[in-house]
Amino acid sequence: MKSVSHTMTQPVFFIPHGGGPCFFMDWQPADTWQGMADFLRSIDSRLSAPPKAIVVISAHWQDTNFSVTTSAQPELIYDYYGFPQHTYALTYPVKGAPNLAARISDRLSRAGLDNTLNPTRGLDHGVFIPLKVMFPNADIPIVQLSLRHDLDPEAHLLAGQALASLRQEGVLIIASGMSFHNMRGYGNENFTAPSERFDAWLSATMQQPRDARFAALNNWEHAPDAHIVHPAGEAEHLLPLMVAVGAAGEDTAHKIYSEQVLKTQISAWQFG
């Protein structure tokens, strides 16, 4: 990635973060997560300028209201279970950005979205696992934004809109989730076709103009096989996409990754 002196508008990404610490352990078959890891490593080359900071919206933090991390030295939260012991010793010594966190809070408030500044919350695996692959030097400050417990699509679209102007200041927005997330479906061929149908709907939706895109995502539960792909009440891995689309505005969506992983179709998008 070429370094430049002036600020350039950053894109927005919706990325898959895989299963737990999957990129840092052995798997059977060995290449199960290789394609996704290669994709994550390619993100840096897609940027026209180094980000000044990164805002990450992860599926693994939900709160009553939107919450924002303010720690200058965020710890890591190893919120995965039953994995090899070495994966609980992974490090990612990245700095936080308290001033940026305060500005995010202000923008959310001005958009009418109640929010909280959280000085003790660390970075969960939906943040540090993919970022460790994408930006291994851990040299770009990170702020994490939570989802809201109610998983209301419209609220998350509005949150993205509130953050959109940060992109012009060199802030990269990354929504970290999974376009397919049903724990009963991974590795089960009965879920392949439903995952493909939902993926096709998402792909068509992303190509629509902003207002149509917003309307479709606000009613995503009516999409083909929606509750097979994201069971009712468990759509936290899809909701980061709403924030990404809100922040993207009129920007064209580019499908930059799509692969069948564990017999399910999983995709990623770039906006701008």
WOCOR-V480631 format. One record per residue. N is the residue number from 1. BURIAL is 1 if it has 24 or more other C-alpha atoms within 12 Angstrom, else 0. Layout:
n->N burial->BURIAL
n->N burial->BURIAL
This chain:
n->1 burial->0
n->2 burial->0
n->3 burial->0
n->4 burial->0
n->5 burial->0
n->6 burial->0
n->7 burial->0
n->8 burial->0
n->9 burial->1
n->10 burial->1
n->11 burial->1
n->12 burial->1
n->13 burial->1
n->14 burial->1
n->15 burial->1
n->16 burial->1
n->17 burial->1
n->18 burial->1
n->19 burial->1
n->20 burial->1
n->21 burial->1
n->22 burial->1
n->23 burial->1
n->24 burial->1
n->25 burial->0
n->26 burial->0
n->27 burial->0
n->28 burial->0
n->29 burial->0
n->30 burial->0
n->31 burial->0
n->32 burial->1
n->33 burial->1
n->34 burial->1
n->35 burial->0
n->36 burial->1
n->37 burial->1
n->38 burial->0
n->39 burial->1
n->40 burial->1
n->41 burial->1
n->42 burial->0
n->43 burial->1
n->44 burial->1
n->45 burial->0
n->46 burial->1
n->47 burial->1
n->48 burial->0
n->49 burial->1
n->50 burial->1
n->51 burial->1
n->52 burial->1
n->53 burial->1
n->54 burial->1
n->55 burial->1
n->56 burial->1
n->57 burial->1
n->58 burial->1
n->59 burial->1
n->60 burial->1
n->61 burial->1
n->62 burial->1
n->63 burial->1
n->64 burial->0
n->65 burial->1
n->66 burial->1
n->67 burial->1
n->68 burial->1
n->69 burial->1
n->70 burial->1
n->71 burial->1
n->72 burial->1
n->73 burial->0
n->74 burial->1
n->75 burial->1
n->76 burial->1
n->77 burial->1
n->78 burial->1
n->79 burial->0
n->80 burial->0
n->81 burial->0
n->82 burial->0
n->83 burial->0
n->84 burial->0
n->85 burial->0
n->86 burial->0
n->87 burial->1
n->88 burial->0
n->89 burial->0
n->90 burial->1
n->91 burial->1
n->92 burial->1
n->93 burial->1
n->94 burial->1
n->95 burial->1
n->96 burial->1
n->97 burial->1
n->98 burial->1
n->99 burial->0
n->100 burial->1
n->101 burial->1
n->102 burial->1
n->103 burial->1
n->104 burial->1
n->105 burial->1
n->106 burial->1
n->107 burial->1
n->108 burial->1
n->109 burial->0
n->110 burial->0
n->111 burial->0
n->112 burial->0
n->113 burial->1
n->114 burial->0
n->115 burial->1
n->116 burial->1
n->117 burial->1
n->118 burial->1
n->119 burial->0
n->120 burial->0
n->121 burial->1
n->122 burial->1
n->123 burial->1
n->124 burial->1
n->125 burial->1
n->126 burial->1
n->127 burial->1
n->128 burial->1
n->129 burial->1
n->130 burial->1
n->131 burial->1
n->132 burial->1
n->133 burial->1
n->134 burial->1
n->135 burial->1
n->136 burial->0
n->137 burial->0
n->138 burial->1
n->139 burial->0
n->140 burial->1
n->141 burial->1
n->142 burial->1
n->143 burial->1
n->144 burial->1
n->145 burial->1
n->146 burial->1
n->147 burial->1
n->148 burial->1
n->149 burial->0
n->150 burial->0
n->151 burial->1
n->152 burial->1
n->153 burial->1
n->154 burial->1
n->155 burial->1
n->156 burial->1
n->157 burial->1
n->158 burial->1
n->159 burial->1
n->160 burial->1
n->161 burial->1
n->162 burial->1
n->163 burial->1
n->164 burial->1
n->165 burial->1
n->166 burial->1
n->167 burial->1
n->168 burial->1
n->169 burial->1
n->170 burial->1
n->171 burial->1
n->172 burial->1
n->173 burial->1
n->174 burial->1
n->175 burial->1
n->176 burial->1
n->177 burial->1
n->178 burial->1
n->179 burial->1
n->180 burial->1
n->181 burial->1
n->182 burial->1
n->183 burial->0
n->184 burial->0
n->185 burial->1
n->186 burial->1
n->187 burial->0
n->188 burial->0
n->189 burial->0
n->190 burial->0
n->191 burial->1
n->192 burial->1
n->193 burial->0
n->194 burial->1
n->195 burial->1
n->196 burial->1
n->197 burial->1
n->198 burial->1
n->199 burial->1
n->200 burial->1
n->201 burial->1
n->202 burial->1
n->203 burial->1
n->204 burial->0
n->205 burial->1
n->206 burial->1
n->207 burial->1
n->208 burial->0
n->209 burial->0
n->210 burial->1
n->211 burial->0
n->212 burial->0
n->213 burial->1
n->214 burial->1
n->215 burial->0
n->216 burial->1
n->217 burial->1
n->218 burial->1
n->219 burial->0
n->220 burial->1
n->221 burial->1
n->222 burial->0
n->223 burial->1
n->224 burial->0
n->225 burial->1
n->226 burial->1
n->227 burial->1
n->228 burial->1
n->229 burial->1
n->230 burial->1
n->231 burial->0
n->232 burial->0
n->233 burial->0
n->234 burial->1
n->235 burial->1
n->236 burial->1
n->237 burial->1
n->238 burial->1
n->239 burial->1
n->240 burial->1
n->241 burial->1
n->242 burial->1
n->243 burial->1
n->244 burial->1
n->245 burial->1
n->246 burial->1
n->247 burial->1
n->248 burial->1
n->249 burial->1
n->250 burial->1
n->251 burial->1
n->252 burial->1
n->253 burial->1
n->254 burial->1
n->255 burial->1
n->256 burial->1
n->257 burial->1
n->258 burial->1
n->259 burial->1
n->260 burial->1
n->261 burial->1
n->262 burial->1
n->263 burial->0
n->264 burial->1
n->265 burial->1
n->266 burial->1
n->267 burial->1
n->268 burial->1
n->269 burial->1
n->270 burial->1
n->271 burial->1
n->272 burial->1
